[in-house]
Amino acid sequence: MASIFRYVLLVVGGFTAGLVLAAPSVDTYPLADGLLPGPVFTSDVAAAAAGALAALTVAAAIRRHVLAATLVGAIAVAVVALPGGWRFDVYVATIGAGLLLGALVVLGAEKLHTALAGAVVAGLLTTEPLAQFRELDSAPQRYASYLAASVQPVNAAWLSLAIVTAVAAGVVALTAGNDTAPVARARGREVAVGIGVPILGVGLYWSFHYALFALDDLGEGRWLWGLVAVPVLIAAALWLRGRTGAVLLAATAVVVAVDGTVSWSPAAWPALLIGPVLVAVGVWLGRRRPMPLIGVGLLALAAAAGIFDRPPWDNVNFAATILVVPFAAAYTIVASLPSTAPVTATSLALPAVLALPLLAQFGWTAYTPLTDDPAGWSPSGWVWTSVGASTAAVLACGAAMAWFRYRRASEDAGT
């Protein structure tokens, strides 16, 4: 019985953590001034960075009272989901989700990490379509495009998931009788990478925000600094000991591939189940046949599908978003496990921390072309550049994974 509730705790809790970290401001009040001056610290990226640091702290330092940390995280998410709000509630939500994620990483050792990873990926990828569906479903049809999802008095998804997580944690605590997790002590490199990733995300968001608002009304600009994240994360993964950085490379490939896909709005609630079902298939296959390079190849194809940006060929990109990305993301991350608790927590929070474009073209002329945009397959020069850079970044992550295999083979031969 305890093992069943442990699986329920990992799956529901992991899904909750991914859902909250990916969009902490859904159904919450916007920050008026923020914790620090400037709009960067009122953003979802800064809030997700705080959650990632909370997850790292729990995963690296807590070995006793793990279920207590889980309960605190679930309660924090449930409180924010209730009616009303206050200035800093997005930070409360993400820190609660971070506590939840870090505690579950410690609690779910080895085989259980696959279930947790799949649940977090499902939550991360379900956030946007769920918000779009709730926004359109809750508003009058002809005004649906102008109303925000935050008009809802209660975030029913967060609240129900947090309650189930808290109940499962309580049952596990009562039936297991041991709130101590035998996890190895965190190394300095793992903690350094876990701290550096949120700093990188906030720094890149600050650069993007500065570039976006530095233009005049008729200007046009391009921001390319997001690509810096890819070599930095690859270097960090290679710096970690052994093969523990493979899951960080997998998460980086997922971030790049998801950035190049289109957003979508499900017309009916059963469509929201497509992503989680494909994630479950990816988790199952990634556990039975772990070949992360195949997953990276699928993510590279999903990123390359962004070249089809005009009808009717844009359906190829849409199909890649709906069908390929959930399966490939879950498969790649699960196939790259196991890893240490701090690296796993940092990697699973990475898509939320780096929820910003790696390349961006902005300005009045970027959104309102001076010439007609005919249908057919004729991508612009910027589309070729952005899609090519994204695809190359995913392949670079795959090359680093291949180096892991070569380095491991060399170490085995030398022993």
N, C-alpha and C positions, 0 to 999 in steps of 0.2 A: 504493500500500500504506500509506504514512504517513497519508494522509487517512482511510482506513478505520479505522485504529487510533486516530486522533484523535477520530473520531465515537464509537468504542467507549469511549474514555477519558471523553469528555464525558457520554455517556449513563449508563454504569455508575458513574462517579465522582459525577455529580450525583445519581443515585438513592441512592447510599450516603450522601452528605452530608445529603440530606433525611431519610433513614431514621434516621440517628443523631441529628441535631439535634432531631427531633420527639419522641424518647423515648430519651434517653441512659441512663436507669437500667434499661432492659430487659436482663436477664441480667448485671447488675453488682451489686456489693455496695452497700448504702445507706451514705451518709456518716454516720459516728458523730457527729462534732462539726462538720464543715464547715470551710471555709477561714476563715470569720468566725463570730462567735457568732450563734446563732439559727437556726431551721429554714429561714428564707427562703434562706439561702445553701447549703442542702443540697438544694434543689429542682431539678427539671428546668429551670425557667424561668431560674434563675441560671446553670446550666450552659450552657443555650442562649445566654444573653447573652454568656458568655465566648466561645463559638464564633462568634457574630456579630461580636464585636470582632476576633477572629482573622481572620475573612474580610475585614473592612474593612481591616485592616492590610495584608494581602497584596494586596488589590485596589487599594489606594491607593499603596502604597510599592514593591512588588516589580515590576521589569521584567525583570530577569535571573534566571536559574536558577528559572524558573517551574515547570518539571517537577520540580526538586528539592523544591520546596515541596509539590508534589502527592504525591511519594513519601513525604515525611515524614508528611503527613496520613493517607495510606493505611496506613502502618506503625503509626501511633498507634491507628487504629481496629482494626487486626488484633490488636495486642497486648491491647487491652481485651477483644476477643472470645475470647481464649484462656481456658482453665480458670483459676479463681481470681480474685482481685480484691484491691483495696486501697482505702483510705479515699477517695482523690481520683480514682478511675478515671473517674467521669462527666465530670469536667472534662478529663481527658486525651482521652476520646472526643470531646467536643464541640469542643475546640480542634483536634483532628485533623480533624474534619469541617469546621471553619471554615477551616483551612488549605487543605483540599481544595477547598472551595467558592470561596474567594477566588482560588486559583491557576487554577481552571478558568474563572472569569469573565474573568480576564486572558487566558488561552490561547484561549478561544473568542470571537473577535471577530465582531460583526455577525450574519451568518447563523447562525453556530454557537451564538449565544446562545439561539436558539429551541430547539434540541435540548437545551441545558443546562437552560433554564428548565422545559421539559416534564419532564425527568428529575427535577429537584428537586421539582416539584409532585407527581409520581407517588410519590416517596419519602415526602413529607410526608403524603400521604393514605393511603398503604398501611401506615403504621406501626401504627396502632391495630388494624385488622382482622388484620394479620399477628401482632401480639402476642396478640390474642384467640384466633386459630386455634392458635398454638403452645401456649398455655396449656391449651386444651381438648383438643388432640390428644395432648399429652404426659402427661396425667393420667388415672388410672382414671376411668371415666365418672361413677360416683356421687360421686366426690370432686373432680371437675373444677372446681367452683365455689369450692373452698377452697384450691387450690394455685396458687402464683404461677409465672409463667414463668421466674423466676430460678433455679428448681431445675435448669435445664439446665446441664450442665458447660461446653458450648461454644456460643457464639452462631454457629451455622453460617451464617446469613444475612449477618451482618457480616463474618465471616471470609472467606467465598467472594467476596463483592463487593469487599472490600479487596484480596484477592489479584489478582483480575482487573484492578482499577484500577491496582495497582502494575505488573503485567506490561504493560498497555497503555501506561502512562507510560514504562516502560523501552524498549519498542519504538519509541515516538514519539521518544524522546531519541536512540536509535541511528540511526534512519532519517532524521529531520529534520536533525539536526546543528546546530540553532540553538535555544538555550534562552533567547532574548530575545523579548519581546513588545512591538511598537510601539504602546503605549497612551498616550493623552494624560495629562498630569499631573493629579492630583486637585485639585479646588478646595476652598477652605476650607469652603464651605457644605456640600458633599457629605460631608466628613469630620465636620463638626459634627452633621449629621443622623444619620450612621452611628454616632456615639458616643451621641447622645441617645436613639435608639430602644431600645438595651439598657437604659439607665438607666430609661427610662419603663417597660419591662416589669418590671424588678425592683421598682421603686417601687410599681407597681400590685399586684404579687403580695404585697408586704409589707402593703399596705393591706387586701387581701382576707384574708390570713392573720390579721391582727390582728382584723378584724371577725368572722371565723369563730370564733375562740377567745376572744373577749371576752364571748360569751353565757354565761349560766348553763345548767344542764341542761334547763330547761323553756322557755327563751327561743326567740324566733324573730326573725330579722333579715333585712334585705335590703341588698345591696351594689350601688351604682349607679356607683361611681367608674370602673369600666372603660370607660364611655362617653366619659370624658375623652380616651381615646386617639384617638378618631376625629377630633375637631376639631384636636387637636395634630398628627396625621399629615397631615391635609389642609393645614394651615397650612405644615408642613414641605415638603410636595410643591410647594405654590405658591411657596415661598421659593426653591426650586432654580431654576437658570437654564433658560430655554427650556422644552422639553417633557420634560426628563429625569425630572421627578417623576411622570410618568404611571404608570410601573410601580410606584411606591410607592403610589399611589392604588389601582391594581389589586390589589396585595397586601393593602391594608387592607380592601378590599371582600371579598376571599377570607376573611380572618380573621373578619370579622363574620358572613359567611354560614355558614362551617363551624361557628362557635360555636353556631348555632341548629339544627344538624342532629343526628340521633340517631346513637349508636354502633351498630355491628353486628358480629356474629361469623359469619364464613363457616363453613358446615358442611363444605365440601370445598375443597381447595387451588385447583382451577380458578377458584373464585369470586374469589380474590385477583387474578386477571388482569383483572377487569372494570374496575377503576379505571385501571390503566395503559393499557389499550386505549382507553378513552374519553379519557384524557389525550392519547394520541397523535393521536386524531382532532381534539381541540381544538387541538393544536399545528399540525397540518397546515392546518386551516381558518384559524387565526389568522394563519398566515404568508401564505396566499393571499388572504384577505379580512379584513384587519385593521380591525374595527369594534368597539373596546373597549366602547362604550356598549351594544351588544347583549349582550355578556358580562355587563356589570353588571346589565342587566335580568334575565338568567337567574339571576344570583346573588341578586337581590332576590326573585325568585319562590321560590327555594330557601329563603331566610330566612323568607318569608311562609308557607311550607308548615309551619312550626313551630306554626301555630295548630291544626293537626290533631294533638292530643296524646292522643286517646283512641280505642280500637278501636271500629269497624273502620276509621275514617278515618285513623288513624295510619299506615296503609299509604301514604298520599300523602306523608307526611314521609319515610318509609323509602325510597320510590322516588326522591324528590328527592336523598336522601343518596347512593344508589347510582348513579343515572343522570345527574342534572343537575350536581351539584357538581363531579365530576372534569372533565367536559367544559368547563363554564363557567369553572372556575378556570384551567385551562390556556389556554383561548382568550383570556380577558381579559388575563392576564399577557403572553402572547406577542404579542397585538395591541397592547399598550402599549409594546413594545420598538421601536427600540433605545434604550438609555440609556448612561450612563457606567458604568465598571466598579464604582466604590464604591457608586453608587446601586443598581445591579443586585444586587450582593452583599447589601446591606442589605435590599432588598425581598424577595429569595428566602429570607432567614433570618427575615423578619418573622413568618410563621405560627408558628414555633417559639418565638420570643422572647415573643410575646403569646399563648401557649397557656394562657389563663385565661379564665374567663367574663367577658363584658362587663357582664352583670347577673346577680345570683344571689340566690336566696331560700333560706335555710338555717335550721336549727333542728329541734327534735323534731317540732313540729306541721307543718313543711313536708314532712317525709318520711313522717309517719304521720298522715294527716288524721283528724279526729275524726268525720267523717261518711263514709258510703260514697261511692265514686267511680263513678257509673254509666257504662256504656258509652254511646256516642253522641257527637254533636257539640255540646258545651256547654263551651267553654273558660272557665277561671276568669279573674278580673280580672287576676291576675298574668301569665297567659299572654298575654292581650291586650296588656298593657303591654310585656312583654319582647320579644315578636315584633314589635310595632309599632315599638319603638325600634330593633331590629336592622334591620328593613326600611328605616326612615328613614335609618339610618346608611349602608347600602349605596347608597341613592339619593343621599345627600349626596356620596359619592365619585364617583358618576356625574355629578352637577352640576359638581363640580370638574374632571372630565375634559372636560366640555363647555366650561368656561371656558378650558381649555388650547387647544381648537380655535379658540375665538373670539379668544383672544389671539394665536395664531399667524396667523390670518387678518388681524388688524389689523396685525401686524408686516409681513406680506407686502405688504399694501396700502400701507404707508408707505414701503417700499423702492423 
